[in-house]
């Protein structure tokens, strides 16, 4: 056995966790990593159905959260004519404990049940709004318009509705109407200034870890809550009379991509997914890229000894999945994080004879969902949904 350095002899590695990277890495490697990856040689194509069933059970167990089903008790509080489609504001129950707000965009003139998209908003350190990041509303706050312009320059839910999809967007827990509110918060409403929005977002960024500690000491995971809300959103969407439940897809940017990739993996009703700018091996981002990427919202403790993140996403196979990333995206190391993730997914899809149903595409771009990416994403959804 190699000698273990005394604490003060640990090398302060060029890492955000400095001298602690050594002991953390040693412990990680002692337990093993991604031992059940279907990309490994120990699994053959014929093993896939049993492997997927077993791994889904392990992932859902790691969530430490299994909410009971309940009646949606859906309430439509607003309907707005948007020209080619109608925008509904709806509240519905995802669990016996949670009620979520949503926008549902329904194309006009439908003569048959329509395909549908679950659009999943991002994190962005921008907590004041959630679903509105993807939906265009009259009188949009300038801060929200600027935020959209920095990443997609579009309200993509509206674009998809104009293409003929029924589109649903909910607020992520801790964002929008589900944001953490305190008595001394900055004012909201018509008098809300850019400074008010910035102050709110900054304060909520600092409090995310407090909410996470509260969640984890309550015995469940934040990721589990998010995943189940998204699955229940598919339940609600599939129940709507306008929707062809056999033709549902999903799309998201950043944390929306993380949500989309996992939702595609977890729910067979998702016929195709598009994940833009959130995919990486977890193992290879721990030195310098955990900061600003792997927040408390994304952690399922203990799971990664069995499945790295790309292995979890590979539960989607053989259903179509498009992953888009940027060469200039400083959140993820391309060579050691993104490309290994692509290789894992390519290996799994090819092994089961579905190589054409996974595509990983690197653009020479930063962390964004630009117009060229959108063209590819909409073509992918049109092809498979």
TORLOFI-626766 format. One line per field, with one value per residue (C-alpha): residue in one letter; chain; x, y, z. Coordinates in steps of 0.5 Angstrom, whole numbers, padded with zeros to 4 digits, always signed. Example, Ala and Ser with C-alpha at 12.3 -4.5 7.8 and 13.67 -1.06 7.14 Angstrom:
residu: (A | S)
chaine: (A | A)
east: (+0025 | +0027)
north: (-0009 | -0002)
up: (+0016 | +0014)
This chain:
residu: (X | X | X | X | X | X | X | X | X | X | X | X | X | X | X | X | X | X | X | X | X | X | X | X | X | X | X | X | X | X | X | X | X | X | X | X | X | X | X | X | X | X | X | X | X | X | X | X | X | X | X | X | X | X | X | X | X | X | X | X | X | X | X | X | X | X | X | X | X | X | X | X | X | X | X | X | X | X | X | X | X | X | X | X | X | X | X | X | X | X | X | X | X | X | X | X | X | X | X | X | X | X | X | X | X | X | X | X | X | X | X | X | X | X | X | X | X | X | X | X | X | X | X | X | X | X | X | X | X | X | X | X | X | X | X | X | X | X | X | X | X | X | X | X | X | X | X | X | X | X | X | X | X | X | X | X | X | X | X | X | X | X | X | X | X | X | X | X | X | X | X | X | X | X | X | X | X | X | X | X | X | X | X | X | X | X | X | X | X | X | X | X | X | X | X | X | X | X | X | X | X | X | X | X | X | X | X | X | X | X | X | X | X | X | X | X | X | X | X | X | X | X | X | X | X | X | X | X | X | X | X | X | X | X | X | X | X | X | X | X | X | X | X | X | X | X | X | X | X | X | X | X | X | X | X | X | X | X | X | X | X | X | X | X | X | X | X | X | X | X | X | X | X | X | X | X | X | X | X | X | X | X | X | X | X | X | X | X | X | X | X | X | X | X | X | X | X | X | X | X | X | X | X | X | X | X | X | X | X | X | X | X | X | X | X | X | X | X | X | X | X | X | X | X | X | X | X | X | X | X | X | X | X | X | X | X | X | X | X | X | X | X | X | X | X | X | X | X | X | X | X | X | X | X | X | X | X | X | X | X | X | X | X | X | X | X | X | X | X | X | X | X | X | X | X | X | X | X | X | X | X | X | X | X | X)
chaine: (A | A | A | A | A | A | A | A | A | A | A | A | A | A | A | A | A | A | A | A | A | A | A | A | A | A | A | A | A | A | A | A | A | A | A | A | A | A | A | A | A | A | A | A | A | A | A | A | A | A | A | A | A | A | A | A | A | A | A | A | A | A | A | A | A | A | A | A | A | A | A | A | A | A | A | A | A | A | A | A | A | A | A | A | A | A | A | A | A | A | A | A | A | A | A | A | A | A | A | A | A | A | A | A | A | A | A | A | A | A | A | A | A | A | A | A | A | A | A | A | A | A | A | A | A | A | A | A | A | A | A | A | A | A | A | A | A | A | A | A | A | A | A | A | A | A | A | A | A | A | A | A | A | A | A | A | A | A | A | A | A | A | A | A | A | A | A | A | A | A | A | A | A | A | A | A | A | A | A | A | A | A | A | A | A | A | A | A | A | A | A | A | A | A | A | A | A | A | A | A | A | A | A | A | A | A | A | A | A | A | A | A | A | A | A | A | A | A | A | A | A | A | A | A | A | A | A | A | A | A | A | A | A | A | A | A | A | A | A | A | A | A | A | A | A | A | A | A | A | A | A | A | A | A | A | A | A | A | A | A | A | A | A | A | A | A | A | A | A | A | A | A | A | A | A | A | A | A | A | A | A | A | A | A | A | A | A | A | A | A | A | A | A | A | A | A | A | A | A | A | A | A | A | A | A | A | A | A | A | A | A | A | A | A | A | A | A | A | A | A | A | A | A | A | A | A | A | A | A | A | A | A | A | A | A | A | A | A | A | A | A | A | A | A | A | A | A | A | A | A | A | A | A | A | A | A | A | A | A | A | A | A | A | A | A | A | A | A | A | A | A | A | A | A | A | A | A | A | A | A | A | A | A | A | A)
east: (+0000 | +0003 | +0004 | -0001 | +0001 | +0000 | -0006 | -0001 | +0003 | -0002 | -0001 | -0005 | -0007 | -0009 | -0016 | -0022 | -0022 | -0014 | -0011 | -0017 | -0018 | -0013 | -0016 | -0023 | -0020 | -0017 | -0024 | -0028 | -0023 | -0023 | -0030 | -0030 | -0034 | -0039 | -0039 | -0045 | -0044 | -0047 | -0042 | -0037 | -0035 | -0038 | -0045 | -0048 | -0054 | -0058 | -0057 | -0060 | -0067 | -0066 | -0060 | -0064 | -0070 | -0065 | -0061 | -0068 | -0070 | -0063 | -0063 | -0070 | -0068 | -0062 | -0067 | -0070 | -0077 | -0083 | -0089 | -0096 | -0100 | -0106 | -0111 | -0109 | -0114 | -0112 | -0115 | -0114 | -0114 | -0112 | -0113 | -0110 | -0110 | -0103 | -0105 | -0103 | -0104 | -0107 | -0103 | -0107 | -0104 | -0106 | -0104 | -0104 | -0102 | -0096 | -0096 | -0101 | -0096 | -0094 | -0098 | -0095 | -0096 | -0095 | -0096 | -0099 | -0099 | -0104 | -0104 | -0111 | -0115 | -0113 | -0117 | -0113 | -0109 | -0102 | -0095 | -0093 | -0087 | -0084 | -0080 | -0075 | -0072 | -0065 | -0062 | -0058 | -0057 | -0064 | -0069 | -0074 | -0078 | -0078 | -0083 | -0083 | -0076 | -0079 | -0085 | -0087 | -0091 | -0093 | -0090 | -0084 | -0079 | -0073 | -0068 | -0072 | -0071 | -0064 | -0063 | -0066 | -0062 | -0056 | -0057 | -0063 | -0065 | -0072 | -0078 | -0077 | -0084 | -0088 | -0083 | -0085 | -0093 | -0092 | -0089 | -0096 | -0094 | -0098 | -0092 | -0092 | -0087 | -0087 | -0084 | -0078 | -0078 | -0074 | -0076 | -0081 | -0088 | -0084 | -0079 | -0077 | -0080 | -0078 | -0082 | -0076 | -0075 | -0075 | -0081 | -0084 | -0089 | -0090 | -0085 | -0080 | -0073 | -0067 | -0063 | -0069 | -0069 | -0061 | -0061 | -0067 | -0063 | -0056 | -0059 | -0063 | -0056 | -0053 | -0059 | -0059 | -0055 | -0059 | -0065 | -0061 | -0059 | -0066 | -0069 | -0063 | -0064 | -0072 | -0070 | -0070 | -0066 | -0068 | -0066 | -0071 | -0076 | -0075 | -0075 | -0082 | -0085 | -0082 | -0085 | -0092 | -0092 | -0091 | -0097 | -0101 | -0099 | -0101 | -0108 | -0110 | -0115 | -0111 | -0105 | -0103 | -0099 | -0095 | -0092 | -0089 | -0081 | -0077 | -0072 | -0068 | -0062 | -0057 | -0061 | -0066 | -0062 | -0060 | -0067 | -0069 | -0063 | -0066 | -0073 | -0072 | -0068 | -0073 | -0080 | -0081 | -0087 | -0081 | -0080 | -0074 | -0070 | -0066 | -0061 | -0057 | -0051 | -0051 | -0047 | -0041 | -0038 | -0038 | -0031 | -0027 | -0030 | -0029 | -0022 | -0024 | -0031 | -0036 | -0036 | -0042 | -0044 | -0046 | -0050 | -0055 | -0060 | -0057 | -0054 | -0056 | -0051 | -0048 | -0051 | -0044 | -0041 | -0045 | -0047 | -0044 | -0048 | -0048 | -0049 | -0056 | -0057 | -0056 | -0062 | -0066 | -0063 | -0066 | -0070 | -0067 | -0063 | -0059 | -0054 | -0051 | -0045 | -0041 | -0033 | -0033 | -0037 | -0033 | -0037 | -0035 | -0028 | -0029 | -0024 | -0025 | -0032 | -0036 | -0033 | -0032 | -0040 | -0041 | -0037 | -0041 | -0047 | -0045 | -0042 | -0049 | -0053 | -0049 | -0049 | -0056 | -0057 | -0059 | -0053 | -0057 | -0061 | -0056 | -0052 | -0047 | -0046 | -0040 | -0041 | -0036 | -0040 | -0041 | -0046 | -0052 | -0058 | -0056 | -0060 | -0056 | -0057 | -0065 | -0065 | -0062 | -0066 | -0073 | -0071 | -0069 | -0076 | -0079 | -0076 | -0077 | -0083)
north: (+0000 | +0007 | +0011 | +0016 | +0023 | +0027 | +0033 | +0038 | +0034 | +0034 | +0038 | +0044 | +0041 | +0046 | +0045 | +0049 | +0044 | +0045 | +0040 | +0036 | +0034 | +0028 | +0025 | +0026 | +0023 | +0017 | +0015 | +0016 | +0011 | +0006 | +0005 | +0005 | +0009 | +0007 | +0000 | -0002 | +0002 | -0001 | +0002 | -0003 | -0010 | -0014 | -0012 | -0015 | -0012 | -0018 | -0016 | -0009 | -0010 | -0013 | -0008 | -0002 | -0005 | -0006 | +0001 | +0005 | +0002 | +0004 | +0011 | +0012 | +0009 | +0014 | +0020 | +0018 | +0020 | +0017 | +0021 | +0018 | +0019 | +0024 | +0028 | +0034 | +0038 | +0042 | +0049 | +0054 | +0061 | +0065 | +0064 | +0069 | +0069 | +0069 | +0069 | +0062 | +0059 | +0060 | +0061 | +0058 | +0059 | +0053 | +0050 | +0043 | +0038 | +0034 | +0030 | +0030 | +0036 | +0040 | +0044 | +0047 | +0053 | +0052 | +0055 | +0051 | +0053 | +0050 | +0051 | +0053 | +0050 | +0043 | +0037 | +0031 | +0030 | +0034 | +0032 | +0035 | +0038 | +0039 | +0045 | +0045 | +0052 | +0053 | +0055 | +0061 | +0064 | +0067 | +0065 | +0071 | +0068 | +0061 | +0059 | +0066 | +0064 | +0060 | +0064 | +0071 | +0075 | +0082 | +0087 | +0083 | +0086 | +0088 | +0084 | +0078 | +0080 | +0081 | +0074 | +0071 | +0075 | +0072 | +0065 | +0063 | +0070 | +0067 | +0065 | +0057 | +0055 | +0060 | +0058 | +0050 | +0052 | +0056 | +0049 | +0045 | +0043 | +0043 | +0046 | +0046 | +0049 | +0049 | +0053 | +0049 | +0049 | +0055 | +0059 | +0063 | +0063 | +0057 | +0062 | +0063 | +0069 | +0073 | +0079 | +0083 | +0081 | +0087 | +0089 | +0086 | +0088 | +0094 | +0098 | +0093 | +0095 | +0092 | +0093 | +0089 | +0083 | +0083 | +0084 | +0078 | +0073 | +0075 | +0073 | +0067 | +0064 | +0065 | +0061 | +0055 | +0051 | +0053 | +0050 | +0044 | +0043 | +0043 | +0038 | +0033 | +0033 | +0032 | +0026 | +0027 | +0030 | +0036 | +0032 | +0027 | +0033 | +0036 | +0029 | +0027 | +0034 | +0033 | +0026 | +0028 | +0034 | +0029 | +0025 | +0032 | +0033 | +0026 | +0027 | +0033 | +0032 | +0036 | +0031 | +0025 | +0022 | +0017 | +0023 | +0027 | +0030 | +0035 | +0040 | +0044 | +0049 | +0048 | +0045 | +0045 | +0040 | +0036 | +0035 | +0034 | +0028 | +0025 | +0025 | +0022 | +0017 | +0016 | +0016 | +0012 | +0016 | +0021 | +0019 | +0024 | +0029 | +0035 | +0037 | +0043 | +0045 | +0040 | +0034 | +0031 | +0025 | +0027 | +0024 | +0029 | +0035 | +0035 | +0038 | +0045 | +0044 | +0043 | +0050 | +0053 | +0046 | +0041 | +0045 | +0041 | +0041 | +0035 | +0031 | +0023 | +0021 | +0014 | +0013 | +0015 | +0009 | +0005 | +0010 | +0016 | +0022 | +0019 | +0012 | +0015 | +0019 | +0012 | +0009 | +0013 | +0008 | +0006 | +0013 | +0018 | +0023 | +0030 | +0033 | +0039 | +0043 | +0049 | +0048 | +0055 | +0053 | +0054 | +0050 | +0043 | +0041 | +0038 | +0033 | +0030 | +0031 | +0032 | +0028 | +0022 | +0023 | +0022 | +0016 | +0013 | +0014 | +0013 | +0006 | +0004 | +0006 | +0003 | -0004 | -0005 | -0003 | +0004 | +0008 | +0013 | +0015 | +0019 | +0025 | +0029 | +0035 | +0040 | +0048 | +0053 | +0057 | +0059 | +0056 | +0058 | +0055 | +0059 | +0060 | +0055 | +0050 | +0051 | +0049 | +0042 | +0041 | +0043 | +0038 | +0033 | +0033 | +0034 | +0027 | +0023 | +0026)
up: (+0000 | -0002 | +0004 | +0006 | +0006 | +0013 | +0012 | +0011 | +0006 | +0002 | -0005 | -0006 | -0013 | -0018 | -0016 | -0013 | -0007 | -0007 | -0002 | -0001 | -0008 | -0006 | -0001 | -0004 | -0011 | -0007 | -0003 | -0010 | -0013 | -0007 | -0008 | -0016 | -0021 | -0026 | -0025 | -0028 | -0035 | -0040 | -0045 | -0041 | -0044 | -0039 | -0042 | -0049 | -0053 | -0050 | -0043 | -0045 | -0043 | -0036 | -0035 | -0036 | -0031 | -0026 | -0027 | -0027 | -0020 | -0017 | -0020 | -0017 | -0011 | -0010 | -0011 | -0004 | -0006 | -0009 | -0009 | -0009 | -0016 | -0015 | -0018 | -0022 | -0020 | -0026 | -0026 | -0032 | -0030 | -0036 | -0044 | -0049 | -0056 | -0059 | -0066 | -0069 | -0062 | -0055 | -0049 | -0043 | -0035 | -0031 | -0024 | -0023 | -0018 | -0019 | -0012 | -0006 | -0003 | -0009 | -0014 | -0020 | -0025 | -0032 | -0039 | -0044 | -0051 | -0056 | -0064 | -0067 | -0072 | -0070 | -0073 | -0070 | -0064 | -0064 | -0062 | -0056 | -0053 | -0045 | -0045 | -0039 | -0037 | -0034 | -0028 | -0030 | -0023 | -0025 | -0020 | -0021 | -0027 | -0029 | -0035 | -0037 | -0040 | -0045 | -0046 | -0049 | -0045 | -0046 | -0042 | -0041 | -0036 | -0039 | -0035 | -0037 | -0044 | -0043 | -0040 | -0046 | -0051 | -0048 | -0049 | -0054 | -0056 | -0057 | -0053 | -0056 | -0053 | -0058 | -0063 | -0062 | -0062 | -0068 | -0071 | -0069 | -0062 | -0056 | -0051 | -0044 | -0039 | -0031 | -0026 | -0023 | -0016 | -0013 | -0019 | -0022 | -0018 | -0014 | -0012 | -0004 | -0002 | +0005 | +0008 | +0006 | -0001 | -0006 | -0009 | -0015 | -0020 | -0025 | -0020 | -0020 | -0023 | -0026 | -0019 | -0015 | -0020 | -0019 | -0012 | -0011 | -0016 | -0012 | -0005 | -0008 | -0011 | -0004 | -0001 | -0005 | -0001 | +0005 | +0002 | -0001 | +0007 | +0009 | +0003 | +0005 | +0012 | +0011 | +0008 | +0000 | -0006 | -0010 | -0016 | -0014 | -0013 | -0020 | -0024 | -0021 | -0023 | -0030 | -0030 | -0027 | -0032 | -0038 | -0034 | -0035 | -0042 | -0044 | -0041 | -0045 | -0050 | -0056 | -0055 | -0058 | -0052 | -0057 | -0060 | -0054 | -0054 | -0049 | -0050 | -0045 | -0045 | -0039 | -0033 | -0038 | -0042 | -0035 | -0034 | -0041 | -0042 | -0035 | -0037 | -0044 | -0040 | -0035 | -0038 | -0045 | -0047 | -0049 | -0056 | -0057 | -0053 | -0054 | -0049 | -0050 | -0046 | -0040 | -0041 | -0038 | -0034 | -0027 | -0026 | -0030 | -0028 | -0020 | -0020 | -0023 | -0027 | -0021 | -0019 | -0023 | -0026 | -0021 | -0016 | -0010 | -0015 | -0019 | -0014 | -0013 | -0007 | -0008 | -0015 | -0019 | -0016 | -0021 | -0026 | -0029 | -0031 | -0039 | -0036 | -0033 | -0039 | -0043 | -0040 | -0046 | -0051 | -0056 | -0056 | -0060 | -0056 | -0059 | -0055 | -0057 | -0053 | -0054 | -0055 | -0052 | -0046 | -0040 | -0035 | -0038 | -0040 | -0048 | -0048 | -0041 | -0040 | -0046 | -0051 | -0046 | -0045 | -0052 | -0053 | -0047 | -0051 | -0058 | -0055 | -0052 | -0058 | -0063 | -0058 | -0058 | -0066 | -0065 | -0067 | -0071 | -0066 | -0062 | -0064 | -0060 | -0064 | -0061 | -0064 | -0064 | -0059 | -0051 | -0047 | -0051 | -0055 | -0062 | -0068 | -0072 | -0066 | -0066 | -0073 | -0072 | -0065 | -0069 | -0075 | -0070 | -0066 | -0073 | -0075 | -0069 | -0065)
